[in-house]
Amino acid sequence: MLENREGKRVPNVSFKIIENGNWKTVTTDELFKGKKVVVFSLPGAFTPTCSSSHLPRFNELAPVFKNNGIDDIVCMSVNDTFVMNEWKKDQEAQNVTLIPDGNGEFTDGMGMLVDKSMIGFGKRSWRYSMLVDDGVVKKMFIEPQVDGDPFEVSDADTMLGFVAPNAEKPKFFTLFTKKGCPHCARAKKLLDEKGMLYEQIELSRDVTTRTLRAVSGGATTPQVFLDGKRIGTADDLETYIKG
């Protein structure tokens, strides 16, 4: 049975990391003492749910957490520092502190170390998130102990709902663009000037004009979407921003 440690202190552990090419030791005191920290732990770097949903959404919502009293967001995984550093770069997760619990000591102390030998993972962390205040666990969201890798309650939105129920979440734009397109550059400049989050999907051999037409109903670039809903062209985006 997985342990809910609300009201208890986090384990006293030291982590070995590489920072700027040098080995360094980071302690739990350095991570948690005198701070309010959101921690989320997951089975492994570069794994599907962890890479597509768990880490990206915490990274995306990090500014909202910090605006609501959270000092840091920590991602914990039973991986080594080389893997965690490369995963952070791959994910462009600059808003999250990635900590390698390589020996599983912290995870074991949290009562969250599970055996995933059947899929060749060995001992790994169960998926969970928690709010830690000055080293004391205030709230834990633990995934149900069922087969597979459930991802229902340890997500960033659930934690933000606990920390700040009325917090306004950032809007997220998706831009379909084409290389050398001046209107695409104008659309990105509009979003950059407003500090708005966006991803860019550039037309290529795999994402063609036909794909664009099927998705948006239009074939010109850019085609702009907000949280999955189509806004339209760069002119439409400018109208939207001006309100």
C-alpha positions in Angstrom: 0.0 0.0 0.0 1.4 3.4 -1.0 2.0 5.8 1.9 0.4 9.2 2.2 2.8 11.3 4.2 0.8 14.4 4.7 1.9 16.1 8.0 5.3 14.4 7.9 8.7 15.7 7.0 10.3 14.8 3.7 13.3 12.4 3.9 16.7 13.8 4.6 18.6 12.9 1.4 21.6 14.2 -0.6 21.5 14.2 -4.4 24.5 14.0 -6.7 24.1 16.3 -9.7 26.2 17.7 -12.5 25.9 21.4 -12.9 28.0 23.3 -15.5 30.2 20.2 -16.0 31.0 19.8 -12.3 29.7 17.4 -9.7 27.7 18.9 -6.9 25.7 17.7 -3.9 22.2 19.1 -3.3 20.5 18.4 0.0 16.8 18.3 0.9 17.4 21.2 3.2 18.6 23.3 0.2 15.5 22.3 -1.7 12.9 22.7 0.9 14.0 24.7 4.0 12.1 27.9 4.4 10.3 27.4 1.1 7.0 26.4 -0.4 7.7 23.8 -3.0 5.6 21.8 -5.4 7.1 18.3 -6.1 6.0 15.9 -8.8 7.6 12.5 -9.1 7.3 10.2 -12.1 8.5 6.8 -13.4 11.2 8.0 -15.7 12.7 10.7 -17.9 11.9 10.4 -21.6 8.9 8.1 -21.0 5.7 8.9 -22.9 3.3 10.4 -20.3 6.1 12.1 -18.4 7.4 13.8 -21.6 4.1 14.6 -23.3 2.1 15.8 -20.3 3.5 15.7 -16.8 6.6 17.7 -17.1 5.5 20.1 -19.9 2.4 21.3 -18.1 4.2 21.9 -14.8 6.8 23.9 -16.8 4.0 25.8 -18.5 2.2 26.7 -15.3 5.3 27.5 -13.3 4.9 31.3 -13.5 1.3 30.9 -12.2 2.5 28.8 -9.3 5.2 31.4 -8.5 2.7 34.2 -8.6 0.7 32.3 -6.0 3.4 31.8 -3.4 5.3 28.8 -4.7 9.0 29.2 -4.5 10.0 26.3 -6.7 8.7 23.3 -8.7 10.8 20.1 -8.4 10.6 17.1 -10.7 11.9 14.0 -9.0 12.7 10.7 -10.8 14.8 7.6 -10.1 17.3 8.5 -12.9 20.9 9.6 -13.0 21.9 13.3 -13.4 23.1 12.8 -17.0 19.7 11.6 -18.0 17.8 14.3 -16.1 20.0 17.0 -17.5 19.5 15.8 -21.1 15.7 15.5 -20.5 15.5 19.0 -19.2 17.3 20.3 -22.3 15.1 18.2 -24.6 11.9 19.5 -22.9 13.2 23.1 -22.6 11.9 22.9 -19.0 13.7 25.9 -17.7 11.0 26.7 -15.1 11.3 23.4 -13.3 14.2 22.0 -11.1 14.9 18.4 -12.1 16.4 16.3 -9.4 17.9 12.8 -10.0 17.0 10.4 -7.2 19.5 8.0 -8.7 19.6 5.6 -5.7 15.9 5.9 -5.0 16.6 7.0 -1.4 14.2 9.9 -1.4 11.5 7.9 -3.2 11.9 5.0 -0.8 11.7 7.4 2.2 8.5 8.8 0.7 7.0 5.3 0.6 6.7 5.6 -3.2 9.4 3.2 -4.5 7.7 0.5 -6.6 9.0 -2.5 -8.5 8.7 -2.2 -12.3 11.1 -5.1 -13.1 8.4 -6.6 -15.3 9.1 -3.9 -17.9 12.8 -3.7 -17.3 12.7 -0.5 -15.2 13.8 -2.0 -11.9 12.8 0.1 -8.9 11.1 3.4 -9.8 8.9 6.0 -8.4 5.1 5.8 -8.4 3.6 8.8 -9.9 2.5 11.5 -7.4 2.7 15.2 -6.6 2.9 17.0 -3.3 3.0 20.5 -1.7 5.9 20.8 0.7 6.1 23.8 3.2 9.4 24.2 5.0 10.1 20.5 4.6 6.7 19.3 5.8 4.3 17.6 3.4 1.0 19.6 3.3 -0.8 17.8 0.5 -0.2 14.7 -1.6 -2.0 13.6 -4.8 -1.1 9.9 -5.3 -2.2 8.1 -8.4 -4.5 5.1 -7.9 -2.6 1.8 -7.3 -3.8 0.0 -10.4 -2.0 -1.8 -13.3 -0.1 0.4 -15.8 0.8 4.0 -15.3 -2.3 6.0 -14.2 -2.2 9.7 -14.6 -5.3 11.2 -13.1 -4.5 13.3 -10.0 -0.8 14.2 -10.0 -1.0 16.7 -12.9 -0.2 20.4 -12.7 -3.8 21.6 -13.1 -5.0 19.5 -10.1 -2.1 20.9 -7.9 -2.8 24.4 -9.0 -6.4 24.0 -8.2 -5.4 23.1 -4.6 -2.8 25.9 -4.3 -4.7 28.7 -5.9 -8.3 27.7 -7.0 -9.0 31.0 -8.6 -5.7 31.4 -10.4 -5.9 32.5 -14.1 -4.1 30.0 -16.3 -2.1 31.3 -19.2 -3.5 31.1 -22.7 -1.6 28.9 -25.1 -1.4 29.5 -28.9 -0.5 27.1 -31.7 0.8 28.6 -34.9 1.1 26.7 -38.2 3.8 28.5 -40.1 5.9 28.4 -43.3 9.6 29.2 -43.6 10.1 32.7 -44.9 6.5 33.8 -44.3 6.4 37.5 -43.3 2.9 37.2 -41.8 4.1 34.3 -39.7 6.9 36.5 -38.4 4.4 39.2 -37.6 2.1 36.8 -35.7 5.0 35.6 -33.6 6.1 39.1 -32.9 2.6 40.0 -31.7 2.6 37.1 -29.3 6.2 37.8 -28.1 5.4 41.4 -27.4 2.5 40.3 -25.2 4.5 37.6 -23.5 2.0 34.9 -24.6 2.9 31.3 -24.8 2.9 29.5 -28.1 4.2 26.6 -30.1 5.2 26.7 -33.8 4.5 23.9 -36.2 6.3 24.6 -39.5 5.0 23.1 -42.7 7.3 20.4 -44.0 7.2 17.1 -45.8 5.2 15.6 -42.9 3.0 18.6 -42.2 1.8 19.8 -45.6 -0.6 22.4 -46.9 -3.1 19.6 -47.3 -2.7 18.9 -43.6 -3.2 22.5 -42.8 -6.4 22.7 -44.8 -7.7 19.6 -43.1 -7.0 21.0 -39.7 -7.9 24.7 -40.1 -10.0 24.9 -43.3 -7.5 27.4 -44.7 -4.3 26.9 -46.6 -2.5 30.2 -46.0 0.0 30.8 -43.2 0.0 31.4 -40.4 -3.1 29.6 -39.1 -3.5 30.5 -35.4 -5.2 28.5 -32.7 -5.9 29.4 -29.1 -6.3 26.4 -26.7 -7.3 24.3 -29.7 -9.8 26.8 -31.1 -9.0 28.5 -34.4 -8.5 32.2 -34.4 -7.3 32.4 -38.1 -4.7 34.5 -39.8 -2.1 37.0 -38.5 -4.7 39.8 -39.1 -7.3 37.8 -37.1 -4.7 37.4 -34.3 -4.0 41.1 -34.2 -7.8 41.8 -34.0 -8.1 39.3 -31.2 -5.1 40.8 -29.2 -6.5 44.4 -29.6 -9.7 43.0 -28.2 
